[in-house]
Each structure stands twice: as structure tokens, then as C-alpha cells.
Amino acid sequence: MVIPIPGGMPQLSGPPPPELSGRFQFLKYCVLALMAALLLHILVGLLTDILSAIRSSLTLIFLVITGIFLMNDDDQLRPAYNCMMSTCFQPCHDQCPGGMSCLISFGALCLVSVVIDLIMGQLQSIFTNSVALFGGKLNFLRAALFFSMLISLLARSFGAYFSWKAYQDYRDMATLPGGGGGNDWANDQQPQSGGGGRMWGGGTIGGGGGGGGGGQPPPSQEFQAFQGSGQRLGGE
């Protein structure tokens, strides 16, 4: 039995339910876009300064790793996940086992990184480079960095959005009676009757008296004063 998180929040674990296949399809596109942006940034770094390119790509690297763990049940991204499990990334499985357990981590990383980049003025940089690109003033390397930055920003923005929507759908399925997918833990929490009483998990309270007794409680024995025989003081 899976114990829900206090406060009515369902625990996220295992592969995504079929009801979330549409949301996870968009999340898959976001992960692939992040991988493309990272590859483009590293290729530009190979032609200029690879160490600087790696340092500036740490956020993308963490997001790609988390996204691969998130999509570990996808047919196209599962080979990348299996490859990572045979390398130094294996300890990451303890923090993010994969599937639904990585949904909040991926969405939070996307959202925080987008907010920080916007605060640091990336939106103004995108506008400036867009004007320069349409004016024919960007060379090949600068244009490649611009596209990498733009793809990364869009992928992280949509990744945060679809992660939140997927969590909302999963929460609704878990809380509504008769819902599919995430409602398994809610069904496991229903009290089940049996024998002499009820308790969580289908056990019984007070043993299992069978047969025709029907689980009726035994007659109560109340205390009554001055009952029974005895000797009176001064009596024969």
C-alpha cells in the first residue's frame, strides 16, 4: 500500500498512467529540445572555448539528466536512461528513481531556471540578438548560440507548464472517487470489513468470530454493589 503525502497530495511514483500520455508526450518534446540546445551549445564551445561552454551549460546538463530520468519509460529515451544507469549517474537513482517521482523536480528546475534567466536579462538579450539576426549582423557562431538560448528558454518554459498540468491531472485522478491512474492509493486506503470489526488494510479488530454469531458484542457485566454472601459483624 502506498501512503499518500499528508494534506491530500498523492505520492508520485512509478510510470505515468495512460491518462497522462498526452502531457508526457509534450514533456518528451521539451526534453528532446533541451538535448538539442545543449548539443548546439557544446558544439559552439568546441569551436571557441569548451570550458566556458560547459560552465554556462550546467543548468541544461542537470535538466537533461532529470528529463531522461523522467522519461525512463519512453521507448526513445529508455536507451539513454539505461546507459546512464551503467555509468557514474547510477547514484542519482536514489534521489530520482524515474517516472512520476521526477515530475516535480523537473518542473521546479525548469521554472526556477527560467525565472533566474529572465531576472538576469536574458529576455533583453534575446530581443537584441533577434534584431541583429534579422538585420544580418550575426555571424554563424553567434547565431548558433542565439538559437541554443532561445530553444532552451522555450523548452524550459513549456516543461514547467506541462509538468504542473500533469501534476494537476494526476492529483485530480487521485482525489476523485472512481478515477483512474493515480487513484490506486486512494482505493487502498478504503476500510474493509471482516470478522469482528474494521481497520485500515482489511484487518479485523477483536478477532474473527465466525459462524452465526455475526460479530455481536458479548453481554456486558456491570458491577453491582452489595451482592454475594458474607458474614455480618456481631452476627452468628
PASEBA-1860 file (N, C-alpha, C; in nm, 3 decimals):
! residues 236
1> MVIPIPGG> 0.085/-0.120/0.000/0.000/0.000/0.000/0.088/0.124/0.000 ~ 0.057/0.219/-0.085/0.131/0.344/-0.093/0.065/0.445/-0.002 ~ 0.141/0.503/0.087/0.088/0.601/0.180/0.087/0.738/0.116 ~ -0.027/0.807/0.110/-0.031/0.939/0.046/0.041/1.042/0.130 ~ 0.089/1.147/0.062/0.153/1.258/0.130/0.048/1.334/0.208 ~ 0.076/1.376/0.332/-0.024/1.448/0.411/-0.072/1.573/0.338 ~ -0.196/1.609/0.366/-0.254/1.726/0.304/-0.331/1.695/0.177 ~ -0.359/1.566/0.150/-0.436/1.529/0.033/-0.355/1.527/-0.095
9> MPQLSGPP> -0.220/1.532/-0.088/-0.136/1.531/-0.206/-0.094/1.387/-0.235 ~ -0.120/1.335/-0.355/-0.083/1.198/-0.386/0.067/1.182/-0.402 ~ 0.115/1.065/-0.365/0.257/1.036/-0.382/0.284/1.003/-0.528 ~ 0.388/1.062/-0.584/0.423/1.042/-0.723/0.528/0.932/-0.732 ~ 0.494/0.823/-0.796/0.589/0.713/-0.811/0.544/0.626/-0.927 ~ 0.640/0.551/-0.980/0.610/0.458/-1.088/0.596/0.527/-1.222 ~ 0.562/0.451/-1.324/0.544/0.509/-1.459/0.419/0.595/-1.464 ~ 0.411/0.688/-1.558/0.290/0.771/-1.569/0.171/0.688/-1.613
17> PPELSGRF> 0.053/0.716/-1.559/-0.067/0.642/-1.602/-0.105/0.677/-1.745 ~ -0.182/0.593/-1.810/-0.219/0.619/-1.950/-0.293/0.751/-1.968 ~ -0.365/0.797/-1.864/-0.439/0.923/-1.877/-0.346/1.043/-1.896 ~ -0.219/1.029/-1.860/-0.124/1.140/-1.872/-0.034/1.126/-1.994 ~ -0.067/1.036/-2.085/0.020/1.014/-2.200/0.034/1.139/-2.286 ~ -0.075/1.218/-2.298/-0.067/1.342/-2.376/0.026/1.443/-2.314 ~ 0.017/1.461/-2.182/0.106/1.554/-2.111/0.252/1.510/-2.124 ~ 0.276/1.382/-2.107/0.413/1.332/-2.113/0.468/1.333/-2.254
25> QFLKYCVL> 0.383/1.332/-2.353/0.432/1.345/-2.490/0.490/1.485/-2.511 ~ 0.422/1.588/-2.458/0.476/1.723/-2.466/0.603/1.736/-2.382 ~ 0.606/1.673/-2.266/0.727/1.676/-2.183/0.844/1.608/-2.255 ~ 0.815/1.505/-2.330/0.920/1.439/-2.409/0.978/1.535/-2.512 ~ 0.891/1.611/-2.580/0.940/1.709/-2.677/1.027/1.814/-2.608 ~ 0.988/1.853/-2.486/1.068/1.951/-2.412/1.206/1.896/-2.379 ~ 1.212/1.768/-2.339/1.341/1.707/-2.307/1.428/1.697/-2.432 ~ 1.369/1.657/-2.543/1.444/1.649/-2.668/1.494/1.786/-2.712
33> ALMAALLL> 1.413/1.890/-2.693/1.456/2.025/-2.728/1.571/2.070/-2.638 ~ 1.566/2.035/-2.510/1.675/2.068/-2.420/1.804/1.997/-2.461 ~ 1.792/1.872/-2.502/1.909/1.799/-2.550/1.967/1.864/-2.675 ~ 1.882/1.909/-2.766/1.929/1.976/-2.887/1.998/2.108/-2.853 ~ 1.940/2.184/-2.760/2.002/2.311/-2.720/2.137/2.287/-2.654 ~ 2.147/2.183/-2.570/2.275/2.152/-2.506/2.379/2.109/-2.608 ~ 2.341/2.025/-2.702/2.434/1.980/-2.805/2.484/2.096/-2.889 ~ 2.393/2.186/-2.927/2.432/2.302/-3.006/2.528/2.392/-2.929
41> HILVGLLT> 2.501/2.410/-2.799/2.587/2.495/-2.717/2.727/2.433/-2.702 ~ 2.734/2.301/-2.685/2.863/2.235/-2.672/2.940/2.239/-2.803 ~ 2.871/2.224/-2.916/2.939/2.231/-3.046/3.000/2.368/-3.070 ~ 2.928/2.472/-3.031/2.985/2.607/-3.043/3.105/2.621/-2.950 ~ 3.094/2.560/-2.831/3.206/2.567/-2.737/3.330/2.497/-2.789 ~ 3.313/2.390/-2.865/3.428/2.322/-2.923/3.504/2.412/-3.020 ~ 3.435/2.505/-3.084/3.499/2.596/-3.179/3.552/2.722/-3.112 ~ 3.510/2.747/-2.990/3.553/2.869/-2.921/3.624/2.836/-2.790
49> DILSAIRS> 3.549/2.816/-2.683/3.604/2.788/-2.551/3.518/2.680/-2.486 ~ 3.566/2.557/-2.487/3.485/2.445/-2.439/3.460/2.453/-2.289 ~ 3.560/2.496/-2.211/3.541/2.504/-2.066/3.435/2.607/-2.029 ~ 3.439/2.721/-2.097/3.338/2.822/-2.073/3.199/2.773/-2.116 ~ 3.193/2.697/-2.225/3.065/2.644/-2.272/3.007/2.544/-2.172 ~ 3.093/2.461/-2.112/3.046/2.364/-2.013/2.996/2.433/-1.888 ~ 3.071/2.535/-1.843/3.029/2.607/-1.722/2.894/2.676/-1.743 ~ 2.874/2.733/-1.859/2.748/2.802/-1.886/2.634/2.706/-1.920
57> SLTLIFLV> 2.665/2.576/-1.934/2.562/2.478/-1.968/2.527/2.387/-1.852 ~ 2.572/2.419/-1.731/2.546/2.330/-1.618/2.396/2.314/-1.592 ~ 2.322/2.425/-1.604/2.177/2.416/-1.584/2.113/2.324/-1.686 ~ 2.154/2.337/-1.813/2.100/2.250/-1.917/2.137/2.104/-1.892 ~ 2.259/2.081/-1.844/2.303/1.944/-1.818/2.216/1.879/-1.711 ~ 2.192/1.952/-1.601/2.108/1.898/-1.494/1.965/1.873/-1.543 ~ 1.914/1.965/-1.625/1.778/1.949/-1.676/1.767/1.829/-1.770 ~ 1.867/1.808/-1.854/1.864/1.694/-1.946/1.870/1.563/-1.868
65> ITGIFLMN> 1.956/1.558/-1.765/1.965/1.436/-1.684/1.832/1.407/-1.615 ~ 1.772/1.512/-1.554/1.644/1.493/-1.487/1.535/1.455/-1.587 ~ 1.538/1.515/-1.705/1.439/1.482/-1.806/1.450/1.338/-1.855 ~ 1.572/1.287/-1.868/1.590/1.148/-1.909/1.537/1.053/-1.802 ~ 1.561/1.086/-1.675/1.505/1.005/-1.567/1.352/1.013/-1.567 ~ 1.299/1.131/-1.596/1.154/1.147/-1.601/1.092/1.059/-1.709 ~ 1.159/1.049/-1.823/1.106/0.975/-1.938/1.171/0.837/-1.950 ~ 1.204/0.774/-1.837/1.274/0.645/-1.844/1.188/0.532/-1.899
73> DDDQLRPA> 1.056/0.553/-1.908/0.968/0.451/-1.966/0.937/0.477/-2.114 ~ 0.992/0.585/-2.168/0.968/0.616/-2.309/1.057/0.528/-2.397 ~ 1.002/0.483/-2.509/1.076/0.391/-2.596/1.201/0.456/-2.653 ~ 1.197/0.584/-2.683/1.310/0.650/-2.746/1.415/0.695/-2.645 ~ 1.373/0.731/-2.525/1.467/0.780/-2.425/1.512/0.673/-2.326 ~ 1.448/0.555/-2.329/1.490/0.448/-2.237/1.635/0.404/-2.260 ~ 1.684/0.394/-2.387/1.825/0.358/-2.403/1.921/0.456/-2.337 ~ 1.889/0.585/-2.342/1.974/0.684/-2.274/1.971/0.663/-2.123
81> YNCMMSTC> 1.853/0.630/-2.071/1.841/0.605/-1.926/1.920/0.480/-1.887 ~ 1.910/0.373/-1.965/1.984/0.251/-1.933/2.134/0.273/-1.941 ~ 2.177/0.355/-2.036/2.319/0.387/-2.047/2.367/0.464/-1.925 ~ 2.287/0.559/-1.877/2.325/0.636/-1.759/2.329/0.549/-1.634 ~ 2.242/0.447/-1.628/2.240/0.359/-1.512/2.364/0.270/-1.504 ~ 2.437/0.259/-1.613/2.560/0.179/-1.613/2.684/0.265/-1.597 ~ 2.667/0.394/-1.569/2.780/0.485/-1.553/2.775/0.548/-1.414 ~ 2.844/0.660/-1.400/2.852/0.727/-1.270/2.722/0.792/-1.227
89> FQPCHDQC> 2.620/0.792/-1.315/2.492/0.852/-1.280/2.402/0.756/-1.203 ~ 2.448/0.635/-1.177/2.365/0.538/-1.107/2.320/0.585/-0.968 ~ 2.407/0.655/-0.888/2.359/0.704/-0.757/2.244/0.804/-0.767 ~ 2.223/0.865/-0.884/2.111/0.958/-0.898/1.977/0.888/-0.883 ~ 1.976/0.756/-0.902/1.851/0.681/-0.891/1.793/0.688/-0.750 ~ 1.879/0.706/-0.649/1.829/0.715/-0.511/1.750/0.844/-0.489 ~ 1.789/0.953/-0.554/1.722/1.080/-0.539/1.603/1.094/-0.633 ~ 1.615/1.037/-0.751/1.508/1.049/-0.852/1.495/0.915/-0.922
97> PGGMSCLI> 1.413/0.822/-0.867/1.405/0.687/-0.924/1.358/0.683/-1.069 ~ 1.290/0.787/-1.114/1.243/0.790/-1.252/1.092/0.791/-1.261 ~ 1.041/0.827/-1.377/0.897/0.832/-1.397/0.833/0.946/-1.320 ~ 0.718/0.918/-1.258/0.641/1.021/-1.189/0.717/1.083/-1.073 ~ 0.810/1.010/-1.013/0.883/1.064/-0.899/0.973/1.181/-0.937 ~ 1.003/1.197/-1.066/1.088/1.307/-1.112/1.006/1.423/-1.169 ~ 0.875/1.413/-1.167/0.792/1.515/-1.232/0.808/1.651/-1.164 ~ 0.796/1.654/-1.032/0.806/1.781/-0.960/0.947/1.839/-0.971
105> SFGALCLV> 1.049/1.753/-0.963/1.187/1.801/-0.973/1.213/1.866/-1.108 ~ 1.167/1.800/-1.214/1.190/1.855/-1.348/1.116/1.987/-1.366 ~ 0.989/1.992/-1.326/0.913/2.115/-1.340/0.970/2.229/-1.258 ~ 1.013/2.199/-1.135/1.068/2.304/-1.049/1.200/2.357/-1.105 ~ 1.286/2.269/-1.154/1.413/2.313/-1.213/1.388/2.400/-1.335 ~ 1.292/2.361/-1.419/1.261/2.443/-1.536/1.211/2.581/-1.495 ~ 1.120/2.585/-1.399/1.062/2.713/-1.359/1.166/2.804/-1.295 ~ 1.245/2.751/-1.203/1.345/2.834/-1.134/1.449/2.887/-1.232
113> SVVIDLIM> 1.494/2.801/-1.324/1.598/2.846/-1.418/1.544/2.953/-1.513 ~ 1.418/2.942/-1.554/1.360/3.044/-1.641/1.348/3.177/-1.567 ~ 1.302/3.173/-1.443/1.287/3.297/-1.365/1.423/3.363/-1.345 ~ 1.524/3.285/-1.311/1.658/3.342/-1.289/1.712/3.403/-1.418 ~ 1.696/3.334/-1.530/1.746/3.386/-1.658/1.674/3.516/-1.697 ~ 1.544/3.521/-1.671/1.471/3.644/-1.703/1.516/3.759/-1.614 ~ 1.542/3.728/-1.487/1.592/3.833/-1.396/1.729/3.882/-1.441 ~ 1.811/3.790/-1.489/1.946/3.826/-1.533/1.948/3.893/-1.670
121> GQLQSIFT> 1.833/3.915/-1.731/1.826/3.992/-1.855/1.834/3.911/-1.982 ~ 1.800/3.782/-1.975/1.809/3.701/-2.097/1.704/3.741/-2.200 ~ 1.589/3.788/-2.153/1.486/3.830/-2.248/1.533/3.948/-2.332 ~ 1.603/4.042/-2.269/1.658/4.155/-2.344/1.766/4.108/-2.441 ~ 1.845/4.010/-2.399/1.949/3.956/-2.488/1.886/3.887/-2.609 ~ 1.776/3.816/-2.588/1.708/3.751/-2.700/1.653/3.855/-2.796 ~ 1.596/3.962/-2.743/1.542/4.067/-2.830/1.654/4.133/-2.911 ~ 1.766/4.162/-2.845/1.878/4.226/-2.915/1.933/4.138/-3.026
129> NSVALFGG> 1.951/4.008/-2.994/2.004/3.917/-3.094/1.905/3.891/-3.206 ~ 1.775/3.898/-3.175/1.674/3.881/-3.281/1.683/3.996/-3.382 ~ 1.697/4.118/-3.331/1.710/4.233/-3.419/1.836/4.221/-3.504 ~ 1.947/4.178/-3.439/2.072/4.162/-3.513/2.063/4.051/-3.616 ~ 1.989/3.943/-3.583/1.976/3.831/-3.676/1.900/3.873/-3.801 ~ 1.788/3.940/-3.783/1.710/3.983/-3.899/1.780/4.095/-3.975 ~ 1.871/4.164/-3.908/1.948/4.267/-3.978/2.072/4.215/-4.044 ~ 2.097/4.083/-4.032/2.213/4.022/-4.095/2.344/4.057/-4.028
137> KLNFLRAA> 2.342/4.089/-3.899/2.462/4.130/-3.828/2.518/4.022/-3.736 ~ 2.459/3.901/-3.739/2.508/3.791/-3.656/2.588/3.693/-3.742 ~ 2.706/3.658/-3.693/2.781/3.556/-3.764/2.727/3.417/-3.727 ~ 2.790/3.314/-3.780/2.737/3.179/-3.761/2.740/3.136/-3.615 ~ 2.850/3.161/-3.544/2.862/3.115/-3.406/2.765/3.189/-3.314 ~ 2.753/3.318/-3.333/2.660/3.394/-3.250/2.516/3.355/-3.278 ~ 2.487/3.327/-3.404/2.352/3.281/-3.439/2.322/3.145/-3.377 ~ 2.422/3.056/-3.375/2.403/2.925/-3.314/2.379/2.937/-3.164
145> LFFSMLIS> 2.454/3.024/-3.097/2.433/3.047/-2.954/2.296/3.108/-2.928 ~ 2.254/3.196/-3.017/2.122/3.258/-3.002/2.011/3.153/-3.011 ~ 2.021/3.064/-3.110/1.918/2.961/-3.125/1.921/2.863/-3.007 ~ 2.041/2.833/-2.958/2.051/2.746/-2.841/1.983/2.809/-2.720 ~ 2.007/2.939/-2.700/1.946/3.008/-2.588/1.794/3.017/-2.603 ~ 1.747/3.043/-2.725/1.603/3.055/-2.748/1.533/2.921/-2.730 ~ 1.591/2.814/-2.787/1.531/2.681/-2.774/1.527/2.638/-2.627 ~ 1.635/2.668/-2.556/1.641/2.631/-2.415/1.535/2.703/-2.333
153> LLARSFGA> 1.518/2.832/-2.359/1.419/2.910/-2.283/1.277/2.861/-2.310 ~ 1.246/2.835/-2.436/1.112/2.787/-2.469/1.087/2.648/-2.413 ~ 1.186/2.560/-2.423/1.169/2.423/-2.373/1.151/2.422/-2.222 ~ 1.225/2.504/-2.151/1.211/2.508/-2.005/1.077/2.569/-1.964 ~ 1.033/2.670/-2.037/0.903/2.732/-2.005/0.790/2.632/-2.024 ~ 0.788/2.565/-2.140/0.685/2.465/-2.163/0.701/2.344/-2.071 ~ 0.826/2.310/-2.036/0.847/2.200/-1.943/0.789/2.227/-1.807 ~ 0.805/2.350/-1.757/0.745/2.387/-1.629/0.594/2.385/-1.638
161> YFSWKAYQ> 0.539/2.434/-1.748/0.393/2.440/-1.763/0.332/2.299/-1.769 ~ 0.385/2.213/-1.855/0.327/2.081/-1.871/0.355/1.991/-1.750 ~ 0.462/2.016/-1.677/0.484/1.941/-1.554/0.375/1.975/-1.452 ~ 0.343/2.104/-1.442/0.238/2.145/-1.349/0.102/2.090/-1.392 ~ 0.072/2.094/-1.522/-0.055/2.042/-1.569/-0.065/1.891/-1.547 ~ 0.045/1.820/-1.569/0.045/1.676/-1.545/0.022/1.645/-1.398 ~ 0.083/1.724/-1.311/0.061/1.702/-1.167/-0.084/1.732/-1.129 ~ -0.141/1.837/-1.185/-0.281/1.868/-1.157/-0.373/1.754/-1.201
169> DYRDMATL> -0.351/1.701/-1.320/-0.434/1.591/-1.368/-0.418/1.468/-1.279 ~ -0.296/1.439/-1.240/-0.272/1.322/-1.154/-0.337/1.342/-1.017 ~ -0.330/1.463/-0.965/-0.394/1.491/-0.836/-0.545/1.477/-0.844 ~ -0.604/1.523/-0.954/-0.749/1.511/-0.971/-0.790/1.365/-0.982 ~ -0.711/1.285/-1.053/-0.744/1.144/-1.064/-0.731/1.072/-0.930 ~ -0.639/1.119/-0.847/-0.616/1.053/-0.719/-0.721/1.089/-0.615 ~ -0.781/1.206/-0.628/-0.877/1.251/-0.526/-1.021/1.222/-0.563 ~ -1.053/1.211/-0.692/-1.190/1.184/-0.732/-1.219/1.035/-0.718
177> PGGGGGND> -1.332/0.998/-0.656/-1.365/0.856/-0.644/-1.389/0.793/-0.779 ~ -1.333/0.674/-0.796/-1.351/0.602/-0.922/-1.259/0.649/-1.032 ~ -1.163/0.743/-1.000/-1.074/0.790/-1.103/-0.970/0.687/-1.137 ~ -0.912/0.699/-1.254/-0.812/0.603/-1.297/-0.674/0.650/-1.260 ~ -0.576/0.571/-1.299/-0.436/0.609/-1.284/-0.396/0.624/-1.142 ~ -0.388/0.749/-1.094/-0.336/0.774/-0.962/-0.431/0.743/-0.850 ~ -0.549/0.685/-0.879/-0.644/0.658/-0.772/-0.617/0.527/-0.700 ~ -0.511/0.455/-0.735/-0.484/0.327/-0.670/-0.461/0.344/-0.522
185> WANDQQPQ> -0.384/0.445/-0.486/-0.357/0.462/-0.342/-0.484/0.498/-0.266 ~ -0.576/0.572/-0.330/-0.700/0.607/-0.262/-0.787/0.484/-0.240 ~ -0.787/0.392/-0.337/-0.863/0.270/-0.319/-0.804/0.183/-0.209 ~ -0.671/0.181/-0.199/-0.607/0.102/-0.095/-0.637/0.155/0.043 ~ -0.674/0.283/0.053/-0.698/0.341/0.183/-0.838/0.316/0.234 ~ -0.928/0.258/0.152/-1.064/0.238/0.195/-1.069/0.131/0.303 ~ -1.145/0.152/0.412/-1.156/0.049/0.515/-1.233/-0.071/0.463 ~ -1.189/-0.190/0.502/-1.252/-0.312/0.460/-1.304/-0.384/0.582
193> SGGGGRMW> -1.420/-0.447/0.566/-1.481/-0.515/0.678/-1.439/-0.660/0.680 ~ -1.444/-0.718/0.799/-1.413/-0.859/0.810/-1.422/-0.903/0.953 ~ -1.483/-1.018/0.979/-1.483/-1.077/1.111/-1.549/-0.987/1.212 ~ -1.471/-0.953/1.318/-1.531/-0.882/1.430/-1.525/-0.734/1.420 ~ -1.469/-0.675/1.318/-1.464/-0.530/1.315/-1.395/-0.482/1.190 ~ -1.351/-0.354/1.190/-1.287/-0.293/1.074/-1.160/-0.224/1.117 ~ -1.064/-0.227/1.027/-0.944/-0.146/1.046/-0.881/-0.125/0.909 ~ -0.788/-0.029/0.898/-0.724/0.001/0.770/-0.645/-0.119/0.723
201> GGGTIGGG> -0.655/-0.144/0.592/-0.579/-0.252/0.533/-0.651/-0.385/0.532 ~ -0.779/-0.389/0.579/-0.856/-0.511/0.569/-0.844/-0.600/0.690 ~ -0.775/-0.560/0.795/-0.764/-0.640/0.915/-0.890/-0.630/0.998 ~ -0.893/-0.704/1.108/-1.009/-0.704/1.194/-0.970/-0.663/1.333 ~ -1.064/-0.609/1.402/-1.047/-0.570/1.540/-1.129/-0.664/1.626 ~ -1.068/-0.720/1.729/-1.140/-0.805/1.820/-1.150/-0.948/1.774 ~ -1.064/-0.992/1.680/-1.064/-1.131/1.637/-1.174/-1.160/1.539 ~ -1.176/-1.280/1.488/-1.272/-1.315/1.385/-1.367/-1.422/1.432
209> GGGGGGGQ> -1.463/-1.392/1.508/-1.560/-1.492/1.548/-1.643/-1.532/1.429 ~ -1.646/-1.652/1.393/-1.716/-1.691/1.271/-1.858/-1.732/1.299 ~ -1.918/-1.794/1.200/-2.046/-1.859/1.213/-2.160/-1.764/1.232 ~ -2.263/-1.816/1.302/-2.388/-1.743/1.310/-2.387/-1.633/1.411 ~ -2.277/-1.619/1.489/-2.275/-1.512/1.588/-2.287/-1.377/1.525 ~ -2.233/-1.364/1.403/-2.249/-1.238/1.331/-2.172/-1.124/1.393 ~ -2.074/-1.154/1.478/-1.990/-1.047/1.530/-2.059/-0.963/1.635 ~ -2.163/-1.016/1.705/-2.229/-0.938/1.808/-2.141/-0.930/1.931
217> PPPSQEFQ> -2.138/-0.814/1.996/-2.051/-0.798/2.113/-2.101/-0.883/2.228 ~ -2.013/-0.932/2.316/-2.053/-1.012/2.432/-2.131/-0.926/2.529 ~ -2.222/-0.990/2.608/-2.300/-0.912/2.705/-2.211/-0.848/2.810 ~ -2.242/-0.725/2.840/-2.161/-0.650/2.937/-2.193/-0.697/3.078 ~ -2.094/-0.698/3.162/-2.109/-0.735/3.302/-2.084/-0.612/3.387 ~ -2.192/-0.555/3.436/-2.181/-0.434/3.515/-2.161/-0.468/3.662 ~ -2.091/-0.384/3.731/-2.066/-0.403/3.873/-2.189/-0.363/3.952 ~ -2.233/-0.449/4.045/-2.347/-0.421/4.131/-2.302/-0.433/4.276
225> AFQGSGQR> -2.333/-0.335/4.350/-2.289/-0.331/4.491/-2.371/-0.422/4.578 ~ -2.309/-0.468/4.689/-2.375/-0.549/4.794/-2.435/-0.677/4.738 ~ -2.364/-0.744/4.652/-2.408/-0.874/4.602/-2.321/-0.982/4.660 ~ -2.376/-1.103/4.680/-2.300/-1.216/4.729/-2.320/-1.235/4.879 ~ -2.266/-1.341/4.931/-2.280/-1.376/5.073/-2.160/-1.333/5.152 ~ -2.175/-1.323/5.284/-2.066/-1.282/5.371/-2.108/-1.290/5.517 ~ -2.028/-1.253/5.606/-2.058/-1.254/5.748/-2.076/-1.112/5.797 ~ -2.180/-1.093/5.875/-2.206/-0.964/5.934/-2.130/-0.951/6.065
233> LGGE> -2.090/-0.833/6.097/-2.020/-0.808/6.223/-2.115/-0.831/6.339 ~ -2.071/-0.908/6.436/-2.153/-0.937/6.553/-2.257/-1.041/6.531 ~ -2.262/-1.096/6.409/-2.362/-1.199/6.378/-2.310/-1.336/6.410 ~ -2.402/-1.435/6.414/-2.367/-1.574/6.438/-2.306/-1.634/6.313
END
